């Protein structure tokens, strides 16, 4: 069984990038190639890709924090000694 456009009966569809008024994110409309009638909507951004990118950034930040901790610890000890 092949899906058909409910308006014109055509059987070919395409993704069209749209920025709906009042929406915070772009979307893709799945629409009929012939008449442009939307038959579905999918997110513009692939969540899996976005999550993986965020995970990489978190790992970078964790590494930077872990590298800075010994220096911070040392500086706190020096300050504590000077306050005595």
PyMOL Python script that loads the backbone (N, CA, C, O; Angstrom):
from pymol import cmd

cmd.read_pdbstr("""\
ATOM      1  N   UNK A   1       0.851  -1.193   0.000  1.00  0.00           N
ATOM      2  CA  UNK A   1       0.000   0.000   0.000  1.00  0.00           C
ATOM      3  C   UNK A   1       0.885   1.242   0.000  1.00  0.00           C
ATOM      4  O   UNK A   1       1.837   1.326   0.777  1.00  0.00           O
ATOM      5  N   UNK A   2       0.584   2.190  -0.851  1.00  0.00           N
ATOM      6  CA  UNK A   2       1.348   3.423  -0.980  1.00  0.00           C
ATOM      7  C   UNK A   2       0.495   4.581  -0.474  1.00  0.00           C
ATOM      8  O   UNK A   2      -0.688   4.686  -0.795  1.00  0.00           O
ATOM      9  N   UNK A   3       1.118   5.450   0.323  1.00  0.00           N
ATOM     10  CA  UNK A   3       0.398   6.628   0.829  1.00  0.00           C
ATOM     11  C   UNK A   3       0.119   7.596  -0.303  1.00  0.00           C
ATOM     12  O   UNK A   3       0.926   7.770  -1.215  1.00  0.00           O
ATOM     13  N   UNK A   4      -1.054   8.226  -0.220  1.00  0.00           N
ATOM     14  CA  UNK A   4      -1.448   9.211  -1.225  1.00  0.00           C
ATOM     15  C   UNK A   4      -1.845  10.511  -0.539  1.00  0.00           C
ATOM     16  O   UNK A   4      -2.315  10.513   0.599  1.00  0.00           O
ATOM     17  N   UNK A   5      -1.649  11.597  -1.240  1.00  0.00           N
ATOM     18  CA  UNK A   5      -2.077  12.895  -0.750  1.00  0.00           C
ATOM     19  C   UNK A   5      -3.593  12.905  -0.641  1.00  0.00           C
ATOM     20  O   UNK A   5      -4.292  12.484  -1.563  1.00  0.00           O
ATOM     21  N   UNK A   6      -4.097  13.383   0.482  1.00  0.00           N
ATOM     22  CA  UNK A   6      -5.546  13.446   0.688  1.00  0.00           C
ATOM     23  C   UNK A   6      -6.236  14.492  -0.164  1.00  0.00           C
ATOM     24  O   UNK A   6      -7.455  14.448  -0.330  1.00  0.00           O
ATOM     25  N   UNK A   7      -5.474  15.436  -0.708  1.00  0.00           N
ATOM     26  CA  UNK A   7      -6.064  16.491  -1.523  1.00  0.00           C
ATOM     27  C   UNK A   7      -6.048  16.162  -3.015  1.00  0.00           C
ATOM     28  O   UNK A   7      -7.073  16.275  -3.688  1.00  0.00           O
ATOM     29  N   UNK A   8      -4.875  15.753  -3.537  1.00  0.00           N
ATOM     30  CA  UNK A   8      -4.773  15.558  -4.988  1.00  0.00           C
ATOM     31  C   UNK A   8      -4.517  14.105  -5.399  1.00  0.00           C
ATOM     32  O   UNK A   8      -4.581  13.777  -6.584  1.00  0.00           O
ATOM     33  N   UNK A   9      -4.228  13.238  -4.431  1.00  0.00           N
ATOM     34  CA  UNK A   9      -4.012  11.833  -4.740  1.00  0.00           C
ATOM     35  C   UNK A   9      -2.596  11.489  -5.187  1.00  0.00           C
ATOM     36  O   UNK A   9      -2.310  10.330  -5.486  1.00  0.00           O
ATOM     37  N   UNK A  10      -1.714  12.473  -5.237  1.00  0.00           N
ATOM     38  CA  UNK A  10      -0.338  12.234  -5.659  1.00  0.00           C
ATOM     39  C   UNK A  10       0.363  11.337  -4.636  1.00  0.00           C
ATOM     40  O   UNK A  10      -0.031  11.318  -3.470  1.00  0.00           O
ATOM     41  N   UNK A  11       1.396  10.593  -5.049  1.00  0.00           N
ATOM     42  CA  UNK A  11       2.046   9.634  -4.155  1.00  0.00           C
ATOM     43  C   UNK A  11       3.497   9.976  -3.830  1.00  0.00           C
ATOM     44  O   UNK A  11       4.205   9.140  -3.269  1.00  0.00           O
ATOM     45  N   UNK A  12       3.958  11.173  -4.163  1.00  0.00           N
ATOM     46  CA  UNK A  12       5.324  11.589  -3.855  1.00  0.00           C
ATOM     47  C   UNK A  12       5.297  12.726  -2.835  1.00  0.00           C
ATOM     48  O   UNK A  12       4.496  13.657  -2.927  1.00  0.00           O
ATOM     49  N   UNK A  13       6.204  12.616  -1.854  1.00  0.00           N
ATOM     50  CA  UNK A  13       6.244  13.595  -0.772  1.00  0.00           C
ATOM     51  C   UNK A  13       7.657  14.124  -0.598  1.00  0.00           C
ATOM     52  O   UNK A  13       8.623  13.497  -1.033  1.00  0.00           O
ATOM     53  N   UNK A  14       7.770  15.276   0.037  1.00  0.00           N
ATOM     54  CA  UNK A  14       9.060  15.905   0.269  1.00  0.00           C
ATOM     55  C   UNK A  14       9.077  16.558   1.644  1.00  0.00           C
ATOM     56  O   UNK A  14       8.029  16.773   2.253  1.00  0.00           O
ATOM     57  N   UNK A  15      10.282  16.872   2.130  1.00  0.00           N
ATOM     58  CA  UNK A  15      10.431  17.634   3.366  1.00  0.00           C
ATOM     59  C   UNK A  15      10.575  19.096   3.001  1.00  0.00           C
ATOM     60  O   UNK A  15      11.338  19.441   2.099  1.00  0.00           O
ATOM     61  N   UNK A  16       9.848  19.957   3.697  1.00  0.00           N
ATOM     62  CA  UNK A  16       9.953  21.394   3.488  1.00  0.00           C
ATOM     63  C   UNK A  16      10.241  22.053   4.832  1.00  0.00           C
ATOM     64  O   UNK A  16       9.486  21.878   5.788  1.00  0.00           O
ATOM     65  N   UNK A  17      11.325  22.804   4.904  1.00  0.00           N
ATOM     66  CA  UNK A  17      11.705  23.498   6.129  1.00  0.00           C
ATOM     67  C   UNK A  17      10.780  24.687   6.347  1.00  0.00           C
ATOM     68  O   UNK A  17      10.579  25.504   5.449  1.00  0.00           O
ATOM     69  N   UNK A  18      10.220  24.776   7.552  1.00  0.00           N
ATOM     70  CA  UNK A  18       9.320  25.887   7.873  1.00  0.00           C
ATOM     71  C   UNK A  18       9.647  26.425   9.267  1.00  0.00           C
ATOM     72  O   UNK A  18      10.164  25.706  10.122  1.00  0.00           O
ATOM     73  N   UNK A  19       9.338  27.689   9.471  1.00  0.00           N
ATOM     74  CA  UNK A  19       9.467  28.324  10.782  1.00  0.00           C
ATOM     75  C   UNK A  19       8.073  28.842  11.148  1.00  0.00           C
ATOM     76  O   UNK A  19       7.745  29.993  10.863  1.00  0.00           O
ATOM     77  N   UNK A  20       7.258  27.999  11.773  1.00  0.00           N
ATOM     78  CA  UNK A  20       5.889  28.418  12.089  1.00  0.00           C
ATOM     79  C   UNK A  20       5.849  29.666  12.980  1.00  0.00           C
ATOM     80  O   UNK A  20       6.651  29.801  13.903  1.00  0.00           O
ATOM     81  N   UNK A  21       4.934  30.549  12.702  1.00  0.00           N
ATOM     82  CA  UNK A  21       4.772  31.760  13.500  1.00  0.00           C
ATOM     83  C   UNK A  21       4.470  31.370  14.944  1.00  0.00           C
ATOM     84  O   UNK A  21       3.590  30.549  15.203  1.00  0.00           O
ATOM     85  N   UNK A  22       5.206  31.965  15.878  1.00  0.00           N
ATOM     86  CA  UNK A  22       4.993  31.693  17.290  1.00  0.00           C
ATOM     87  C   UNK A  22       5.734  30.474  17.809  1.00  0.00           C
ATOM     88  O   UNK A  22       5.684  30.192  19.006  1.00  0.00           O
ATOM     89  N   UNK A  23       6.416  29.750  16.943  1.00  0.00           N
ATOM     90  CA  UNK A  23       7.154  28.559  17.376  1.00  0.00           C
ATOM     91  C   UNK A  23       8.588  28.951  17.722  1.00  0.00           C
ATOM     92  O   UNK A  23       9.134  29.899  17.158  1.00  0.00           O
ATOM     93  N   UNK A  24       9.188  28.218  18.649  1.00  0.00           N
ATOM     94  CA  UNK A  24      10.567  28.480  19.032  1.00  0.00           C
ATOM     95  C   UNK A  24      11.570  27.752  18.151  1.00  0.00           C
ATOM     96  O   UNK A  24      12.755  28.086  18.159  1.00  0.00           O
ATOM     97  N   UNK A  25      11.113  26.762  17.392  1.00  0.00           N
ATOM     98  CA  UNK A  25      12.012  25.950  16.592  1.00  0.00           C
ATOM     99  C   UNK A  25      11.472  25.773  15.179  1.00  0.00           C
ATOM    100  O   UNK A  25      10.265  25.814  14.941  1.00  0.00           O
ATOM    101  N   UNK A  26      12.395  25.578  14.261  1.00  0.00           N
ATOM    102  CA  UNK A  26      11.999  25.232  12.897  1.00  0.00           C
ATOM    103  C   UNK A  26      11.444  23.814  12.903  1.00  0.00           C
ATOM    104  O   UNK A  26      11.712  23.031  13.814  1.00  0.00           O
ATOM    105  N   UNK A  27      10.676  23.501  11.884  1.00  0.00           N
ATOM    106  CA  UNK A  27      10.119  22.158  11.712  1.00  0.00           C
ATOM    107  C   UNK A  27      10.269  21.779  10.244  1.00  0.00           C
ATOM    108  O   UNK A  27      10.545  22.625   9.393  1.00  0.00           O
ATOM    109  N   UNK A  28      10.086  20.517   9.969  1.00  0.00           N
ATOM    110  CA  UNK A  28       9.975  20.047   8.597  1.00  0.00           C
ATOM    111  C   UNK A  28       8.532  19.601   8.391  1.00  0.00           C
ATOM    112  O   UNK A  28       7.994  18.825   9.180  1.00  0.00           O
ATOM    113  N   UNK A  29       7.920  20.093   7.336  1.00  0.00           N
ATOM    114  CA  UNK A  29       6.619  19.577   6.928  1.00  0.00           C
ATOM    115  C   UNK A  29       6.877  18.464   5.916  1.00  0.00           C
ATOM    116  O   UNK A  29       7.684  18.626   5.001  1.00  0.00           O
ATOM    117  N   UNK A  30       6.197  17.348   6.082  1.00  0.00           N
ATOM    118  CA  UNK A  30       6.169  16.334   5.036  1.00  0.00           C
ATOM    119  C   UNK A  30       4.989  16.745   4.174  1.00  0.00           C
ATOM    120  O   UNK A  30       3.846  16.751   4.631  1.00  0.00           O
ATOM    121  N   UNK A  31       5.271  17.088   2.927  1.00  0.00           N
ATOM    122  CA  UNK A  31       4.208  17.632   2.084  1.00  0.00           C
ATOM    123  C   UNK A  31       4.194  16.990   0.710  1.00  0.00           C
ATOM    124  O   UNK A  31       5.193  16.448   0.236  1.00  0.00           O
ATOM    125  N   UNK A  32       3.046  17.067   0.097  1.00  0.00           N
ATOM    126  CA  UNK A  32       2.860  16.540  -1.250  1.00  0.00           C
ATOM    127  C   UNK A  32       3.713  17.336  -2.241  1.00  0.00           C
ATOM    128  O   UNK A  32       3.707  18.567  -2.228  1.00  0.00           O
ATOM    129  N   UNK A  33       4.441  16.627  -3.092  1.00  0.00           N
ATOM    130  CA  UNK A  33       5.279  17.276  -4.085  1.00  0.00           C
ATOM    131  C   UNK A  33       4.414  18.037  -5.097  1.00  0.00           C
ATOM    132  O   UNK A  33       4.819  19.090  -5.589  1.00  0.00           O
ATOM    133  N   UNK A  34       3.255  17.520  -5.401  1.00  0.00           N
ATOM    134  CA  UNK A  34       2.400  18.102  -6.426  1.00  0.00           C
ATOM    135  C   UNK A  34       1.693  19.371  -5.965  1.00  0.00           C
ATOM    136  O   UNK A  34       1.769  20.406  -6.627  1.00  0.00           O
ATOM    137  N   UNK A  35       1.002  19.288  -4.824  1.00  0.00           N
ATOM    138  CA  UNK A  35       0.169  20.429  -4.415  1.00  0.00           C
ATOM    139  C   UNK A  35       0.653  21.131  -3.146  1.00  0.00           C
ATOM    140  O   UNK A  35       0.133  22.191  -2.796  1.00  0.00           O
ATOM    141  N   UNK A  36       1.646  20.554  -2.448  1.00  0.00           N
ATOM    142  CA  UNK A  36       2.200  21.202  -1.257  1.00  0.00           C
ATOM    143  C   UNK A  36       1.391  21.019   0.010  1.00  0.00           C
ATOM    144  O   UNK A  36       1.703  21.634   1.030  1.00  0.00           O
ATOM    145  N   UNK A  37       0.353  20.184  -0.025  1.00  0.00           N
ATOM    146  CA  UNK A  37      -0.455  19.953   1.168  1.00  0.00           C
ATOM    147  C   UNK A  37       0.363  19.201   2.209  1.00  0.00           C
ATOM    148  O   UNK A  37       0.897  18.132   1.913  1.00  0.00           O
ATOM    149  N   UNK A  38       0.472  19.745   3.441  1.00  0.00           N
ATOM    150  CA  UNK A  38       1.216  19.037   4.481  1.00  0.00           C
ATOM    151  C   UNK A  38       0.453  17.798   4.944  1.00  0.00           C
ATOM    152  O   UNK A  38      -0.764  17.826   5.127  1.00  0.00           O
ATOM    153  N   UNK A  39       1.202  16.711   5.127  1.00  0.00           N
ATOM    154  CA  UNK A  39       0.592  15.475   5.615  1.00  0.00           C
ATOM    155  C   UNK A  39       1.233  15.019   6.927  1.00  0.00           C
ATOM    156  O   UNK A  39       0.782  14.050   7.538  1.00  0.00           O
ATOM    157  N   UNK A  40       2.282  15.717   7.353  1.00  0.00           N
ATOM    158  CA  UNK A  40       2.952  15.369   8.607  1.00  0.00           C
ATOM    159  C   UNK A  40       3.981  16.416   8.974  1.00  0.00           C
ATOM    160  O   UNK A  40       4.313  17.294   8.177  1.00  0.00           O
ATOM    161  N   UNK A  41       4.479  16.309  10.196  1.00  0.00           N
ATOM    162  CA  UNK A  41       5.482  17.245  10.703  1.00  0.00           C
ATOM    163  C   UNK A  41       6.549  16.443  11.439  1.00  0.00           C
ATOM    164  O   UNK A  41       6.234  15.514  12.183  1.00  0.00           O
ATOM    165  N   UNK A  42       7.816  16.807  11.226  1.00  0.00           N
ATOM    166  CA  UNK A  42       8.920  16.184  11.954  1.00  0.00           C
ATOM    167  C   UNK A  42       9.839  17.291  12.473  1.00  0.00           C
ATOM    168  O   UNK A  42       9.914  18.364  11.875  1.00  0.00           O
ATOM    169  N   UNK A  43      10.535  17.035  13.581  1.00  0.00           N
ATOM    170  CA  UNK A  43      11.431  18.056  14.134  1.00  0.00           C
ATOM    171  C   UNK A  43      12.559  18.405  13.167  1.00  0.00           C
ATOM    172  O   UNK A  43      13.046  17.547  12.430  1.00  0.00           O
ATOM    173  N   UNK A  44      12.961  19.655  13.179  1.00  0.00           N
ATOM    174  CA  UNK A  44      14.056  20.130  12.338  1.00  0.00           C
ATOM    175  C   UNK A  44      15.386  19.586  12.849  1.00  0.00           C
ATOM    176  O   UNK A  44      16.247  19.180  12.069  1.00  0.00           O
ATOM    177  N   UNK A  45      15.539  19.585  14.176  1.00  0.00           N
ATOM    178  CA  UNK A  45      16.795  19.132  14.787  1.00  0.00           C
ATOM    179  C   UNK A  45      16.684  17.670  15.192  1.00  0.00           C
ATOM    180  O   UNK A  45      15.687  17.247  15.777  1.00  0.00           O
ATOM    181  N   UNK A  46      17.716  16.912  14.874  1.00  0.00           N
ATOM    182  CA  UNK A  46      17.787  15.521  15.278  1.00  0.00           C
ATOM    183  C   UNK A  46      18.237  15.476  16.731  1.00  0.00           C
ATOM    184  O   UNK A  46      19.376  15.833  17.032  1.00  0.00           O
ATOM    185  N   UNK A  47      17.372  15.047  17.633  1.00  0.00           N
ATOM    186  CA  UNK A  47      17.670  15.056  19.058  1.00  0.00           C
ATOM    187  C   UNK A  47      18.862  14.183  19.408  1.00  0.00           C
ATOM    188  O   UNK A  47      19.657  14.542  20.277  1.00  0.00           O
ATOM    189  N   UNK A  48      18.998  13.050  18.752  1.00  0.00           N
ATOM    190  CA  UNK A  48      20.121  12.161  19.048  1.00  0.00           C
ATOM    191  C   UNK A  48      21.453  12.871  18.790  1.00  0.00           C
ATOM    192  O   UNK A  48      22.369  12.799  19.609  1.00  0.00           O
ATOM    193  N   UNK A  49      21.554  13.546  17.667  1.00  0.00           N
ATOM    194  CA  UNK A  49      22.772  14.275  17.325  1.00  0.00           C
ATOM    195  C   UNK A  49      23.031  15.391  18.320  1.00  0.00           C
ATOM    196  O   UNK A  49      24.172  15.604  18.732  1.00  0.00           O
ATOM    197  N   UNK A  50      21.987  16.105  18.711  1.00  0.00           N
ATOM    198  CA  UNK A  50      22.129  17.193  19.679  1.00  0.00           C
ATOM    199  C   UNK A  50      22.583  16.677  21.035  1.00  0.00           C
ATOM    200  O   UNK A  50      23.433  17.292  21.679  1.00  0.00           O
ATOM    201  N   UNK A  51      22.028  15.560  21.473  1.00  0.00           N
ATOM    202  CA  UNK A  51      22.402  14.968  22.762  1.00  0.00           C
ATOM    203  C   UNK A  51      23.860  14.527  22.733  1.00  0.00           C
ATOM    204  O   UNK A  51      24.596  14.764  23.691  1.00  0.00           O
ATOM    205  N   UNK A  52      24.283  13.892  21.650  1.00  0.00           N
ATOM    206  CA  UNK A  52      25.674  13.455  21.537  1.00  0.00           C
ATOM    207  C   UNK A  52      26.621  14.656  21.576  1.00  0.00           C
ATOM    208  O   UNK A  52      27.672  14.588  22.212  1.00  0.00           O
ATOM    209  N   UNK A  53      26.269  15.739  20.913  1.00  0.00           N
ATOM    210  CA  UNK A  53      27.103  16.942  20.933  1.00  0.00           C
ATOM    211  C   UNK A  53      27.188  17.517  22.346  1.00  0.00           C
ATOM    212  O   UNK A  53      28.257  17.949  22.776  1.00  0.00           O
ATOM    213  N   UNK A  54      26.072  17.525  23.063  1.00  0.00           N
ATOM    214  CA  UNK A  54      26.070  18.012  24.439  1.00  0.00           C
ATOM    215  C   UNK A  54      26.917  17.121  25.344  1.00  0.00           C
ATOM    216  O   UNK A  54      27.627  17.622  26.216  1.00  0.00           O
ATOM    217  N   UNK A  55      26.848  15.817  25.144  1.00  0.00           N
ATOM    218  CA  UNK A  55      27.665  14.895  25.935  1.00  0.00           C
ATOM    219  C   UNK A  55      29.152  15.183  25.740  1.00  0.00           C
ATOM    220  O   UNK A  55      29.916  15.147  26.704  1.00  0.00           O
ATOM    221  N   UNK A  56      29.570  15.466  24.511  1.00  0.00           N
ATOM    222  CA  UNK A  56      30.968  15.803  24.240  1.00  0.00           C
ATOM    223  C   UNK A  56      31.365  17.080  24.970  1.00  0.00           C
ATOM    224  O   UNK A  56      32.451  17.154  25.545  1.00  0.00           O
ATOM    225  N   UNK A  57      30.488  18.089  24.949  1.00  0.00           N
ATOM    226  CA  UNK A  57      30.782  19.349  25.629  1.00  0.00           C
ATOM    227  C   UNK A  57      30.881  19.151  27.134  1.00  0.00           C
ATOM    228  O   UNK A  57      31.753  19.732  27.780  1.00  0.00           O
ATOM    229  N   UNK A  58      29.996  18.337  27.698  1.00  0.00           N
ATOM    230  CA  UNK A  58      30.032  18.055  29.142  1.00  0.00           C
ATOM    231  C   UNK A  58      31.353  17.378  29.500  1.00  0.00           C
ATOM    232  O   UNK A  58      31.961  17.715  30.516  1.00  0.00           O
ATOM    233  N   UNK A  59      31.804  16.432  28.684  1.00  0.00           N
ATOM    234  CA  UNK A  59      33.076  15.750  28.952  1.00  0.00           C
ATOM    235  C   UNK A  59      34.250  16.723  28.900  1.00  0.00           C
ATOM    236  O   UNK A  59      35.173  16.625  29.709  1.00  0.00           O
ATOM    237  N   UNK A  60      34.220  17.666  27.949  1.00  0.00           N
ATOM    238  CA  UNK A  60      35.271  18.681  27.868  1.00  0.00           C
ATOM    239  C   UNK A  60      35.294  19.530  29.132  1.00  0.00           C
ATOM    240  O   UNK A  60      36.357  19.792  29.694  1.00  0.00           O
ATOM    241  N   UNK A  61      34.117  19.959  29.573  1.00  0.00           N
ATOM    242  CA  UNK A  61      34.026  20.799  30.770  1.00  0.00           C
ATOM    243  C   UNK A  61      34.476  20.021  32.003  1.00  0.00           C
ATOM    244  O   UNK A  61      35.184  20.563  32.852  1.00  0.00           O
ATOM    245  N   UNK A  62      34.074  18.766  32.107  1.00  0.00           N
ATOM    246  CA  UNK A  62      34.513  17.930  33.234  1.00  0.00           C
ATOM    247  C   UNK A  62      36.037  17.815  33.260  1.00  0.00           C
ATOM    248  O   UNK A  62      36.648  17.898  34.325  1.00  0.00           O
ATOM    249  N   UNK A  63      36.645  17.627  32.100  1.00  0.00           N
ATOM    250  CA  UNK A  63      38.100  17.517  32.030  1.00  0.00           C
ATOM    251  C   UNK A  63      38.762  18.820  32.467  1.00  0.00           C
ATOM    252  O   UNK A  63      39.763  18.799  33.184  1.00  0.00           O
ATOM    253  N   UNK A  64      38.208  19.955  32.037  1.00  0.00           N
ATOM    254  CA  UNK A  64      38.762  21.250  32.433  1.00  0.00           C
ATOM    255  C   UNK A  64      38.652  21.460  33.939  1.00  0.00           C
ATOM    256  O   UNK A  64      39.580  21.965  34.570  1.00  0.00           O
ATOM    257  N   UNK A  65      37.525  21.075  34.507  1.00  0.00           N
ATOM    258  CA  UNK A  65      37.326  21.206  35.948  1.00  0.00           C
ATOM    259  C   UNK A  65      38.318  20.322  36.689  1.00  0.00           C
ATOM    260  O   UNK A  65      38.956  20.762  37.646  1.00  0.00           O
ATOM    261  N   UNK A  66      38.448  19.076  36.249  1.00  0.00           N
ATOM    262  CA  UNK A  66      39.369  18.143  36.901  1.00  0.00           C
ATOM    263  C   UNK A  66      40.814  18.621  36.819  1.00  0.00           C
ATOM    264  O   UNK A  66      41.597  18.389  37.740  1.00  0.00           O
ATOM    265  N   UNK A  67      41.171  19.284  35.730  1.00  0.00           N
ATOM    266  CA  UNK A  67      42.529  19.827  35.611  1.00  0.00           C
ATOM    267  C   UNK A  67      42.727  21.025  36.538  1.00  0.00           C
ATOM    268  O   UNK A  67      43.829  21.236  37.044  1.00  0.00           O
ATOM    269  N   UNK A  68      41.682  21.804  36.763  1.00  0.00           N
ATOM    270  CA  UNK A  68      41.791  23.015  37.576  1.00  0.00           C
ATOM    271  C   UNK A  68      41.715  22.734  39.074  1.00  0.00           C
ATOM    272  O   UNK A  68      42.194  23.543  39.869  1.00  0.00           O
ATOM    273  N   UNK A  69      41.129  21.614  39.477  1.00  0.00           N
ATOM    274  CA  UNK A  69      40.937  21.331  40.899  1.00  0.00           C
ATOM    275  C   UNK A  69      42.223  21.307  41.718  1.00  0.00           C
ATOM    276  O   UNK A  69      42.247  21.900  42.796  1.00  0.00           O
ATOM    277  N   UNK A  70      43.291  20.655  41.267  1.00  0.00           N
ATOM    278  CA  UNK A  70      44.508  20.665  42.077  1.00  0.00           C
ATOM    279  C   UNK A  70      45.049  22.082  42.317  1.00  0.00           C
ATOM    280  O   UNK A  70      45.499  22.396  43.419  1.00  0.00           O
ATOM    281  N   UNK A  71      45.006  22.929  41.295  1.00  0.00           N
ATOM    282  CA  UNK A  71      45.477  24.304  41.444  1.00  0.00           C
ATOM    283  C   UNK A  71      44.595  25.066  42.425  1.00  0.00           C
ATOM    284  O   UNK A  71      45.094  25.803  43.275  1.00  0.00           O
ATOM    285  N   UNK A  72      43.296  24.889  42.306  1.00  0.00           N
ATOM    286  CA  UNK A  72      42.380  25.555  43.235  1.00  0.00           C
ATOM    287  C   UNK A  72      42.617  25.086  44.663  1.00  0.00           C
ATOM    288  O   UNK A  72      42.632  25.889  45.596  1.00  0.00           O
ATOM    289  N   UNK A  73      42.802  23.785  44.825  1.00  0.00           N
ATOM    290  CA  UNK A  73      43.059  23.227  46.147  1.00  0.00           C
ATOM    291  C   UNK A  73      44.339  23.826  46.728  1.00  0.00           C
ATOM    292  O   UNK A  73      44.375  24.221  47.893  1.00  0.00           O
ATOM    293  N   UNK A  74      45.373  23.887  45.920  1.00  0.00           N
ATOM    294  CA  UNK A  74      46.642  24.463  46.370  1.00  0.00           C
ATOM    295  C   UNK A  74      46.461  25.926  46.785  1.00  0.00           C
ATOM    296  O   UNK A  74      46.932  26.340  47.845  1.00  0.00           O
ATOM    297  N   UNK A  75      45.782  26.698  45.948  1.00  0.00           N
ATOM    298  CA  UNK A  75      45.585  28.125  46.245  1.00  0.00           C
ATOM    299  C   UNK A  75      44.782  28.324  47.528  1.00  0.00           C
ATOM    300  O   UNK A  75      45.074  29.236  48.302  1.00  0.00           O
ATOM    301  N   UNK A  76      43.789  27.496  47.757  1.00  0.00           N
ATOM    302  CA  UNK A  76      42.998  27.587  48.992  1.00  0.00           C
ATOM    303  C   UNK A  76      43.873  27.277  50.200  1.00  0.00           C
ATOM    304  O   UNK A  76      43.759  27.938  51.232  1.00  0.00           O
ATOM    305  N   UNK A  77      44.739  26.289  50.083  1.00  0.00           N
ATOM    306  CA  UNK A  77      45.636  25.953  51.189  1.00  0.00           C
ATOM    307  C   UNK A  77      46.602  27.088  51.482  1.00  0.00           C
ATOM    308  O   UNK A  77      46.877  27.381  52.646  1.00  0.00           O
ATOM    309  N   UNK A  78      47.121  27.733  50.442  1.00  0.00           N
ATOM    310  CA  UNK A  78      48.041  28.865  50.617  1.00  0.00           C
ATOM    311  C   UNK A  78      47.323  30.017  51.316  1.00  0.00           C
ATOM    312  O   UNK A  78      47.872  30.627  52.233  1.00  0.00           O
ATOM    313  N   UNK A  79      46.108  30.311  50.888  1.00  0.00           N
ATOM    314  CA  UNK A  79      45.316  31.372  51.516  1.00  0.00           C
ATOM    315  C   UNK A  79      45.036  31.041  52.959  1.00  0.00           C
ATOM    316  O   UNK A  79      45.152  31.909  53.825  1.00  0.00           O
ATOM    317  N   UNK A  80      44.672  29.811  53.240  1.00  0.00           N
ATOM    318  CA  UNK A  80      44.379  29.384  54.630  1.00  0.00           C
ATOM    319  C   UNK A  80      45.617  29.522  55.508  1.00  0.00           C
ATOM    320  O   UNK A  80      45.512  29.931  56.665  1.00  0.00           O
ATOM    321  N   UNK A  81      46.786  29.186  54.972  1.00  0.00           N
ATOM    322  CA  UNK A  81      48.023  29.325  55.738  1.00  0.00           C
ATOM    323  C   UNK A  81      48.315  30.785  56.055  1.00  0.00           C
ATOM    324  O   UNK A  81      48.749  31.117  57.158  1.00  0.00           O
ATOM    325  N   UNK A  82      48.073  31.656  55.074  1.00  0.00           N
ATOM    326  CA  UNK A  82      48.356  33.096  55.273  1.00  0.00           C
ATOM    327  C   UNK A  82      47.368  33.723  56.254  1.00  0.00           C
ATOM    328  O   UNK A  82      47.690  34.713  56.912  1.00  0.00           O
ATOM    329  N   UNK A  83      46.176  33.155  56.355  1.00  0.00           N
ATOM    330  CA  UNK A  83      45.164  33.698  57.271  1.00  0.00           C
ATOM    331  C   UNK A  83      45.439  33.291  58.714  1.00  0.00           C
ATOM    332  O   UNK A  83      44.902  33.911  59.631  1.00  0.00           O
ATOM    333  N   UNK A  84      46.250  32.279  58.940  1.00  0.00           N
ATOM    334  CA  UNK A  84      46.542  31.805  60.316  1.00  0.00           C
ATOM    335  C   UNK A  84      47.427  32.741  61.061  1.00  0.00           C
ATOM    336  O   UNK A  84      47.760  32.486  62.218  1.00  0.00           O
TER     337      UNK A  84
END
""", "prot")
cmd.dss("prot")
cmd.show_as("cartoon", "prot")
cmd.util.cbc("prot")
cmd.orient("prot")
